[in-house]
Amino acid sequence: MNRMSQSLILVLLGGAVLRVTVLSTTYMNYVKPGFRPFLIAAGAVVLVLGVIGLVQEWRKPHVTETGPGQRDEDTGSGSAHAAAGDHGHHHGHDHSRVSRVAWLLCLPVFAIFLIAPPPLGAFAARSEETPPPPPSLSADAYVPLAADRATSMALGEFIGRAWGDSRHSLAGKKVTLTGFVVRSSKKDRWYVTRMQMSCCAADAIALKVAVLDAERPPDDTWVEVTGTWIAPKSDKIPNGTVAPELAATDVAEIPQPFEPYE
């Protein structure tokens, strides 16, 4: 791979990063919103480096063939070429390997411009494994809920109240949860789910609440589910062993939220 190709790849990479951060909100499919300034800065630096490399290559004078004898060092002697033959062959072989690997840098560009991978959804969250444990919060950390209307609530808060609130503030209160649909292996339920990430999509975990008494929409459908918490039948079930349950009274399909992760 020559310098021109390397610079062109840098321009494409920088342009792709700027496209998903400045011209759209696609970047939120992969990282948290707080990383946007850093991505813009990184994309701008890579783009500028690529442009500088292209300009330098364009400004280089082209070397033309000259008559024999004008520069003896260009033609060299046959014995010198023969002595360096093995070394030159080995050197060229190494560069061909580097070139193949370097071209792989184009794959993220093609993925962003041609495919634009969506945020993690039902396929990533379909496992029936035990949900992550809730954060350790005192009962005083949860404010009382309204008794005359449904309270919109993040799945993480709902799970934390269901598992860790000794005052059972969810009991008898209507809540509205937003997430995408994930089927369950059990026929009497499905999951309203939201992926939660600390940094990027690679470390995302699935927050699930089991929805009962409602027909399941297709997987990956974004919904708002309104209902009431179903308290566990036994207080001997350790927190985090099963997903908390919600008896649904209303399920409404909605567009994907502006920020898909929680």
HUDA-V77301 format. One record per pair of residues at least 24 apart in sequence whose ideal C-beta (glycine too) atoms are under 7 Angstrom apart, sorted by the first residue. I is the first residue (numbers start at 1). J is the second residue. D is the distance in whole Angstrom. If there is no record, write none. Layout:
I:J:D ; I:J:D
This chain:
1:99:4 ; 1:102:5 ; 1:103:7 ; 3:53:6 ; 3:57:5 ; 4:54:7 ; 4:57:5 ; 6:53:7 ; 6:102:7 ; 7:50:5 ; 7:53:3 ; 7:54:5 ; 7:57:6 ; 8:50:7 ; 8:54:7 ; 9:105:5 ; 9:106:6 ; 10:46:5 ; 10:49:5 ; 10:50:3 ; 10:53:7 ; 11:47:6 ; 11:50:4 ; 11:51:6 ; 11:54:7 ; 12:106:7 ; 12:109:5 ; 13:46:5 ; 13:105:6 ; 13:109:6 ; 14:43:5 ; 14:44:7 ; 14:46:4 ; 14:47:3 ; 14:50:6 ; 15:47:6 ; 16:108:7 ; 16:109:5 ; 16:112:5 ; 16:113:6 ; 17:42:6 ; 17:43:3 ; 17:46:7 ; 18:43:4 ; 18:44:7 ; 18:47:7 ; 20:112:6 ; 25:258:7 ; 26:116:6 ; 28:259:6 ; 28:260:7 ; 29:117:7 ; 29:118:6 ; 29:119:4 ; 29:260:7 ; 30:200:6 ; 30:201:5 ; 31:200:5 ; 32:197:6 ; 32:199:7 ; 33:259:6 ; 119:260:4 ; 119:261:7 ; 120:195:5 ; 120:201:6 ; 120:204:6 ; 121:180:6 ; 121:220:5 ; 122:180:6 ; 122:181:7 ; 122:182:5 ; 122:219:4 ; 122:220:5 ; 125:182:5 ; 125:193:5 ; 125:195:7 ; 125:206:4 ; 125:208:7 ; 126:182:6 ; 128:185:6 ; 130:240:6 ; 130:241:6 ; 131:159:7 ; 131:207:7 ; 131:208:6 ; 131:240:6 ; 131:243:5 ; 132:205:5 ; 132:240:7 ; 133:239:6 ; 133:240:4 ; 134:159:5 ; 134:160:4 ; 134:163:4 ; 134:164:5 ; 134:239:7 ; 135:160:6 ; 136:164:7 ; 137:164:6 ; 139:165:6 ; 139:166:5 ; 139:167:5 ; 142:169:5 ; 144:169:6 ; 145:169:6 ; 145:173:4 ; 147:173:7 ; 150:174:4 ; 150:175:6 ; 150:176:5 ; 150:226:5 ; 151:175:5 ; 151:176:7 ; 152:176:5 ; 153:177:6 ; 154:262:6 ; 155:179:6 ; 155:194:5 ; 155:207:4 ; 155:209:6 ; 155:262:6 ; 156:196:6 ; 156:207:6 ; 156:262:6 ; 158:209:6 ; 158:244:7 ; 159:207:6 ; 159:209:7 ; 159:244:6 ; 162:229:6 ; 162:244:4 ; 163:239:4 ; 163:240:6 ; 163:244:7 ; 164:239:7 ; 168:231:7 ; 170:229:4 ; 171:229:7 ; 171:231:6 ; 172:228:7 ; 173:228:7 ; 174:226:6 ; 174:227:7 ; 174:228:6 ; 176:224:6 ; 176:225:7 ; 176:226:5 ; 177:209:6 ; 177:225:5 ; 177:246:7 ; 178:224:5 ; 178:257:7 ; 179:223:7 ; 180:220:5 ; 180:221:6 ; 180:222:5 ; 181:216:6 ; 181:217:5 ; 181:218:7 ; 181:219:6 ; 181:220:7 ; 181:221:5 ; 181:223:6 ; 182:208:7 ; 182:219:6 ; 183:216:6 ; 183:219:6 ; 184:210:7 ; 188:212:6 ; 190:216:4 ; 191:243:7 ; 192:223:6 ; 192:225:5 ; 194:262:4 ; 195:261:5 ; 195:262:7 ; 196:261:7 ; 196:262:5 ; 197:261:5 ; 204:261:7 ; 207:262:6 ; 208:243:5 ; 209:243:6 ; 209:244:6 ; 209:246:5 ; 210:243:5 ; 210:245:5 ; 210:246:7 ; 211:246:5 ; 211:248:5 ; 212:245:6 ; 212:246:7 ; 212:247:5 ; 212:248:7 ; 213:247:5 ; 213:248:5 ; 214:248:4 ; 214:251:5 ; 217:251:7 ; 217:253:6 ; 221:253:6 ; 222:253:7 ; 222:254:5 ; 222:255:7 ; 222:256:5 ; 223:251:5 ; 223:252:6 ; 223:253:6 ; 223:254:6 ; 224:252:5 ; 224:254:5 ; 225:251:5 ; 226:250:4
